Amino acid sequence: MPFAVRSVAEAGGTLPAGTMRVEFASGHDGAMDWALARPPAAGDLWWVMVHGHGSLGDQLYTRPDIRDQWLPLVAELGLGVLTPNTRGNGWMSPAAAADVHELLAWARAEHGARRFVFASGSMGGTSSLIYAVLHPADVAGVVALCPATDLASYYAWCRGKAPAFPGGARNEGIIGQIADAIQASYGGEPATQPRRYRRHSAVANAARLTMPLCLVHGTADPLIPVAGARRLAGALADHPAFVYRELADGGHDAPLPAMPDALRWIVAKLRAH
């Protein structure tokens, strides 16, 4: 896969110094996509942060609450950072996963990356878990905040139920958009692509999640029900380096402040070995 790398200044952006925009034609199908990358000042440990649904690969830098809570961790922990665009609302589809796999190979070859921690929330948390079961050798640790842990059952929930947001506003719109994006990214509904959905299921492939893993979910999440997180936590009950935390009455964004401590925990475990 050929990569075109430009500095932020060349790309016309205002991101932190040293950030590069990496543009490429996918080796999977030739589609164009991009990522932002910033190598660490020293070391070989990188953070891969996949954005949420409705955002793009620059979410770490442009969404104020995530930027202010999470971005300081890059300097504090001495991490490289890679934020792939994953085809927009790609939900770590086969095509998006193939692109990320090649991006990691690029980071190894060009910048000496050796280990990658996938740490994200919502669609990003879902994507982190999916990539970890697809390519466990690529993933040194995972932090998944408010993720869907099995896309087939989550898709069915999206199509059949739309609970109310706090305050009475309904969320049929965004839940329907999520279901449409999953169906488009995976080439059909779960009933027409059962093997594909099963291969991308963290619950069905939980035995492949042997790396340190932290999972956090709010019990009142109106977008991604906590039931999926509980299923994965049950499947990982004997995992020696697994932490599961529920936030009572927490909504979809309630787990976001948990990222700093969770990422610190993962990094400390990796650097101790």
Secondary structure as the mmCIF struct_conf table of DSSP 4:
data_model
#
loop_
_struct_conf.conf_type_id
_struct_conf.id
_struct_conf.beg_label_comp_id
_struct_conf.beg_label_asym_id
_struct_conf.beg_label_seq_id
_struct_conf.end_label_comp_id
_struct_conf.end_label_asym_id
_struct_conf.end_label_seq_id
STRN STRN1 PHE A 3 SER A 7
HELX_RH_AL_P HELX_RH_AL_P1 VAL A 8 ALA A 11
TURN_TY1_P TURN_TY1_P1 GLY A 12 GLY A 12
HELX_LH_PP_P HELX_LH_PP_P1 LEU A 15 PRO A 16
TURN_TY1_P TURN_TY1_P2 ALA A 17 GLY A 18
STRN STRN2 MET A 20 ALA A 25
TURN_TY1_P TURN_TY1_P3 GLY A 27 ASP A 29
STRN STRN3 MET A 32 ARG A 38
BEND BEND1 ALA A 41 ASP A 44
STRN STRN4 LEU A 45 VAL A 48
HELX_LH_PP_P HELX_LH_PP_P2 VAL A 50 GLY A 52
TURN_TY1_P TURN_TY1_P4 HIS A 53 GLY A 54
TURN_TY1_P TURN_TY1_P5 GLY A 57 ASP A 58
HELX_RH_AL_P HELX_RH_AL_P2 GLN A 59 THR A 62
BEND BEND2 ARG A 63 ARG A 63
HELX_RH_AL_P HELX_RH_AL_P3 PRO A 64 TRP A 70
TURN_TY1_P TURN_TY1_P6 LEU A 71 LEU A 71
HELX_RH_AL_P HELX_RH_AL_P4 PRO A 72 LEU A 77
TURN_TY1_P TURN_TY1_P7 GLY A 78 GLY A 78
STRN STRN5 GLY A 80 PRO A 84
TURN_TY1_P TURN_TY1_P8 THR A 86 ASN A 89
TURN_TY1_P TURN_TY1_P9 TRP A 91 MET A 92
HELX_RH_AL_P HELX_RH_AL_P5 PRO A 94 HIS A 111
STRN STRN6 ARG A 115 GLY A 121
TURN_TY1_P TURN_TY1_P10 SER A 122 SER A 122
HELX_RH_AL_P HELX_RH_AL_P6 MET A 123 LEU A 134
HELX_RH_3T_P HELX_RH_3T_P1 PRO A 136 ASP A 138
BEND BEND3 ALA A 140 ALA A 140
STRN STRN7 GLY A 141 LEU A 145
BEND BEND4 CYS A 146 CYS A 146
BEND BEND5 THR A 149 THR A 149
HELX_RH_AL_P HELX_RH_AL_P7 LEU A 151 GLY A 160
HELX_LH_PP_P HELX_LH_PP_P3 PRO A 163 PRO A 163
STRN STRN8 ALA A 164 ALA A 164
HELX_LH_PP_P HELX_LH_PP_P4 PHE A 165 PHE A 165
TURN_TY1_P TURN_TY1_P11 PRO A 166 GLY A 167
BEND BEND6 GLY A 168 GLY A 168
STRN STRN9 ARG A 170 ARG A 170
HELX_RH_AL_P HELX_RH_AL_P8 GLU A 172 SER A 185
TURN_TY1_P TURN_TY1_P12 TYR A 186 GLY A 187
BEND BEND7 GLY A 188 GLY A 188
TURN_TY1_P TURN_TY1_P13 PRO A 190 THR A 192
HELX_RH_AL_P HELX_RH_AL_P9 PRO A 194 ARG A 199
TURN_TY1_P TURN_TY1_P14 HIS A 200 HIS A 200
TURN_TY1_P TURN_TY1_P15 ALA A 202 ASN A 205
HELX_RH_3T_P HELX_RH_3T_P2 ALA A 206 ARG A 208
BEND BEND8 MET A 211 MET A 211
STRN STRN10 LEU A 213 GLY A 218
TURN_TY1_P TURN_TY1_P16 THR A 219 ALA A 220
BEND BEND9 PRO A 222 ILE A 224
HELX_RH_AL_P HELX_RH_AL_P10 VAL A 226 ALA A 235
TURN_TY1_P TURN_TY1_P17 LEU A 236 ASP A 238
TURN_TY1_P TURN_TY1_P18 PRO A 240 ALA A 241
STRN STRN11 PHE A 242 LEU A 247
TURN_TY1_P TURN_TY1_P19 ALA A 248 ASP A 249
TURN_TY1_P TURN_TY1_P20 HIS A 252 PRO A 255
HELX_RH_3T_P HELX_RH_3T_P3 LEU A 256 ALA A 258
HELX_RH_AL_P HELX_RH_AL_P11 MET A 259 ARG A 271
TURN_TY1_P TURN_TY1_P21 ALA A 272 ALA A 272
#
